[in-house]
Amino acid sequence: MIAMDDARRAARDSDGDYLQRGDDVDVADEAVAFKSGTWPFGCKGGTWPFGCKGGLEDVPFPKGANSAMINNIMGGTVGDAGEYSFGGQADTLPVLPGLFVDGVGSVPLPLSKEHAEILVARCEKSPFGRKLDTMMDENVRKSWQLRPEDVELKNPLWHNGMKKLSVTIADRLGYKGIPLQCLLYKMLVYDEGGHFLKHQDTEKEDGMVATLVIQLPSLHEGGDLVVYQGGKERARHDFGKVDGSAPYVPHYAVHYADAEHSVDKVTSGHRLVLIYSICLPPNMRYVLELQREGAVSADLTEPMKHMQEADESFTLLLSHEYTDKSIKRMGSGALKGMDRERFKLLNDANTALPEDKKLQLFIARLKHKIDYYDTTGSGMDGCEGTPEWEESKRSDSIWWRDTEGKTLYKGCPVGVELNLLNPSKETLHDMWKEHGTDTFEGFLGNEGATKDTTYSRYAIIGWPLANNLRNVFKFVGEDTAVSALESKRPVNSATLREFMEAASGDQVQNLSPSLGFCKTLCDLLVEANDAALVVVFFREIFNRLKDKGRYADSVLVLVRAFGWDAVGPSFVAALERLPKPERWPKDEGLKLAMKVLRGIKLDDEQTAVVLNLALAKAKDIDPDDLASSRSVDQLWKWALRFPDQSILNDLVAHFKQIDPSRLRRAIDHFSRKSDHDDSTHPETSVALVPLITARMEWLKSEMLPLTQPFSWEMPEAHFLGREDIERFLRGPDASFTVRDFSSVRSAQAFAGGSQYMQHNATFEMKAEGRGRNAYVNITKTRGWFEKRQEKLAELKTEVEELTQRLDKIANGSAKTAGRKRARE
């Protein structure tokens, strides 16, 4: 155990140093591995799951003084959690177990060839699992098996010996005092050539923590059980072959259920083994009361209670693999070995903390998925070759459970970074290399092959309970955070204020809340009936909304509920703070202002405020973008009918800057209102005259080149890649011949594809001739001229309509002037 002063000193010295660089990093090897697609981390910027960065041999170290101290203190627990794999001669078991097999009878040991053949005839081949499938392949596994109900061990000394052996196993696994159960799973027979490639056991029973292999007296060569950790051989069990005791006494081997292991090929003779699942007793699968000194837990309370002020969090990767089923049912009770010990240290220390300093602890499943596509196209259309994988995207996900196994949240924001504890001082390579699984998808139609690799580990994540809301935002996502808050309705003002502080923190400033988030938050604000919080919403949250017009309904809910006088000025101030738009949509401020005008009944003074605000937002928009905005249509509508003529005059003045080719939409809006609304004031109509005049002058300039008499010349014609054809289309000739084709087929292909190679011209192409004498005749048609005449007719019609509009305005103004003179 590291002394407290030493831990503080180590934490102080390492604060801010996230990685300890390894001495043996071979950058060239990293590059080769990355290029081949076999290992996607440690190069190209050194990106690893969940924001960690570094090379293969770098050793991650946590950020923050308190997390570093926790890391260093927990580093002293390495020797306390039990052995990874162990075994030897089973001294507690009798030499003769009284083996009886249904359908065979008593089985003498060690197996003779004759009895082995009889036993194998009673067995079935051993399958193996691959993901969700059960498969048979002797290249992977070759052995024979019997179910436990077909096997009986009649010697009473065997059962007493198993009880004694289970005590030894519990002690060596780190479960001292826990009555572990050994449940027979199957009996296996390995004959010559029998083997099993590297694999992991599934959890066959609830509460299973390890696998026990008992080899009955057997005469054989080969067949060693090899157990791996981190991809390297950790233990090798020969079951008495080396010392010659294998044929005379039983031997055993134990390894954790998730440990990778293999069985070497049996080169001669036969192996007869019993496979047991080692499980926690049912009444102890949820809570493990372990007796151990609490000094380390006491040391941990010191840095843990200071995590709140420093706003720290930590993630402790678990050493063993677990199933979702076991974590769901047992929570922290499913943890094994070192994981169990480390969690207990954290949990005991957390229990000892004052209520306002406690941590929120989670059991989380971390997943990092990498998608690839094949760049070679091998396998498509009969192509042969080895796929070369190119990475297309990465994604992280987290499944959050409480320490009892209950699901709390699912998800994490893009780019989330976890602060990894590393008490065992693993390299980044060791942390992830053995935790990936590949999924391959073949070829779909014209699509190339794809595959993905998912790296998955369970972890303990902790952060101060007082900072829970802020950290849920940071590590889980604000949609999940607001859903969790909504589930606690009614929510008081103080909680909502804290929530909005978290929602405006630095970690979320660059993220736009979803529509669902905004709607739920606004509903909660209405329920809280605190106008001051709405002011906070417009001041702190509103600026994060992208395309603010999409959130109009939520804004309207607030304004209707609290009234314009209470929250309207805050809304106006928020809209005024919007910067000049540079990205699409550029009319978000204008759009939101117009939706508020349509959705809320305001008096003239309030309407004038919002209209002037909308006009200011319209002026911020590039004139050409403004002309195509649907929101400006509404602005014209309101400006034309509002009593204050100055708003309309300002809008017209701004539209004078717009290219006349873009003015038709605005003029049409005025025309429709004038035609259907007799209340339109003549002064309002006069304000539109400059726009109408500018539009008419542009129309006449567009008409001029269209009034030319018919000619075969098409001066704006373009033909991709053929200047000779382009010159012909622009010239006076009606036809042209293209030669230099190798066959009539190539000439036909050229003629057929011409529609994709030209614009601003109309013609027909026909391929003729044979062989190298093939050619293509191009004959111009009148289509181009006729389209121009149709365009000319459209322009003339609009000019006539605008002329009539100007006459109507002039007549209306004259009548108004006459009435004024009559009154005088």
C-alpha positions, 0 to 999 in steps of 0.5 A: 500500500502506498503511504498517504504522504507518498500518494499526495506527493505522487499525485502532485508531481503527476498532476497534468501529465496524462501520459507516461511515455514508454521507452520501447515505442516503435513508431515504424511498427505502429505505422505498419500495424495501422496501415494493415488495418490490424490495429487502428490505434496509436497512429494517425494522431494517436486517437484511442477510445473515449478521447485518450491519446498516445502511442501503443506503449504509452501508459495513461495517467489520470488528470487532476490531483485527486484522481491521481491520488486515488489512482496511486492509492489503488495501485497498492491493492494489486496483490490482494485479489486472488490468483488469475489461474492455478492448479495442480494435483487434486489431493483432496479427491480420491484416485477412483471417482466411481465414474458411471456413465448412463448407457455405458456403465462403470468406466475404468481409469485410466481409459484404455483404447477399447473403453475410450471407443465405447465412451466416445460412441455414447458421446456427441461432438463438442460444438463451440459458440461464435457470437450467437451461433453454435457451430461445429468445426474440428479445425477449431475444436475436436472433442466429445462431450456428455451432459452432466445428467448422463454422468455419475460419480459414485464414490462418496469420498469424491463429494467430500473431496470436492467440498474441500477443494472448493474451499481451496479454490475460494481462498486462492480466487480471493473469495475467502470465507465464501462457500463457492459452489462447483456445478458439473457442466459437462464431461469431455473426452479428448482422443488423438488429435483432440484440441480447442483453439484459443477462446473464452467461456460463456457464463453458464450459470448465474453468479459464475466467476470461474471454470474448474477443469478436473482431469481424471487419471489419463494416459496421454501426450499433449493436451496442455491447458494454456491460459492467457492474459492480455494476449500473453501466456499466463499459465500452462497446466500439464495435469501431471504429464511432466512428473508422470502422475497423470495416469494415477491421480486426478489433477485440476486447473482453475481460471476466471470464466472470461480468461482466454484459454486453449487446449493443445492438441493431444498427440497420443492417448486419451484425456478424460476431464470434468468441467465445473462452473464455480459460482457464488451461492444464491444468497450472496450474489448481490452483497458480498460481506468481505472482512478486510482491513479498512486502511486503504478505504480510509486513505481514499476518503481524503482525495474523494471528498475534494473531487467536488471543488475540483470538479473531477471525475474518474473511470476505472476499467475493469479487468474481467469481462462480464455479461449484461445479464450478470451485471443486470441481475447482480450489479457490483455483486457480479464483479470478480477478483481484482475488480471486486476488491477495487470496487469495494475500496471505492464503495467503502470510502464513499460510504464513509464520506459526509452526505454533501461529499459523496460520489455517484458511482456507476457500472458502465459498459463502454463501447468504441465502434470503428466502421471500415470499407474495402477499397479494393472491391475484391469479391465484387463481379468476380474480382479476386484479392485480399480486402484492404480496409479503410476506416470510415467512421468511429463512434463511442457509446456508454450504457450506464447502470447503478451499482445494483445493476439498474439501467440509468442512461444509454448514450454519450455525447460525440467526443466525450473524454473519460479520465482513466484511472490506471492503477495497474499501469497498463499501456494503451495497447494492453487496455484495448487490444484483447477487447475487440470483436469483428463483424464482417458484412459481404457484398450488397449489390454494387456496394463493396464489403464492409466490416466493423470492429467493436472494442468493449469494456466494463468500467466503474465511473465516479463523480461528485453527487453534488455535480451530478447534473453537470456531469450527466450533461457532460458525459451522457448528453443533455437530452438524457439529462432533461428526460431524467429531470422530467421524470421527477416532476414537479421540478422546483425553481432551484433545481431548474436553475441548477439545471440551466446552469449546467445547460449553459456550461462550457462543455455544451456551448458548441452543441445545439439542443434538440427540439425535444430538449427545448420543448421539455425545458420550456414546459418545466419552466411554465410549470415552475411559474418563475418568470426569472428563470425564463429570463435566464433561459433567454440569456443563457440557453437561447444563444445555443439554439441553431436555426432558432426559427425551429424552436418558435413553438417553445418560445411561444409557450413561454411568452403566452404563459408569462405575458409579453410584459414579463418576458418579451423584453428578454426575448427581444434582447436575446434576438438583438444579441444574435450576430450577423448570420454567416451560415445557413439558415441565414434568416433564423432571427427573422423567422423567429420574430415573424412566428412570434408576430403570428402566434401572439396577440400584441398591441400596436406598440409591442408589434412595432417593437417586434417588426423593427426587430424583424427588419433589423434581422432582415438587414443583417441578411445578404440581399440576395439571400433575403430575396429568396427567404420565405420569412421575408414574405411575412415581413412584407405582409406585416409592413404593408398593413401596419399603420406606421409607414416608416417600417415599409419605407425602410424595407423598400429602401433595403430592397433597392440594394437587391438585384432587380432580377430577384424582386418579383417575389416582393412585388407579387406580394404587394400586388396580391394584397392590393388586389384583395384588400381595398384598405391598402393606402395609396401612400403604401402603393407609392412606396413600391414604385422604385422597386417596380421601376427597377424591375421593369428596366431589368426586364426590358434589358433581358428582352432586347437580345431575345427580339433578334430575328431567327438565326442558326447561331446559338451564341451561348452554346457549350459542348464539353471537351469539343471546341470544334462542335462548340464553334459550330453550335455558335456559328451560322451553319445548320449541320456538322459532321464529326469523324475519327470514330473507330467503329459505328458503336463508338459513334452511337455511344458518342451520339447517345451521350451528347445530352450530358455534354452540352447546354444552351443549344438544341440539335439532333445527332445521328451515327452512320457509316461502318468501322473506321468510316463511322461518323456522326451528323449533327443537325441544329433544330429550332428548339433553342430559338423557340424557347427564347421566344417563349421566354420573351413572351413571359417577360412581355407579359410581366412588363404589361402587368407592371405597367398596369400596376404603375397606372393603378398606383398613379390613378390612386394617388391622383384621386387622393390628391383630388379629394384633398383639394376638394376638402381645401 
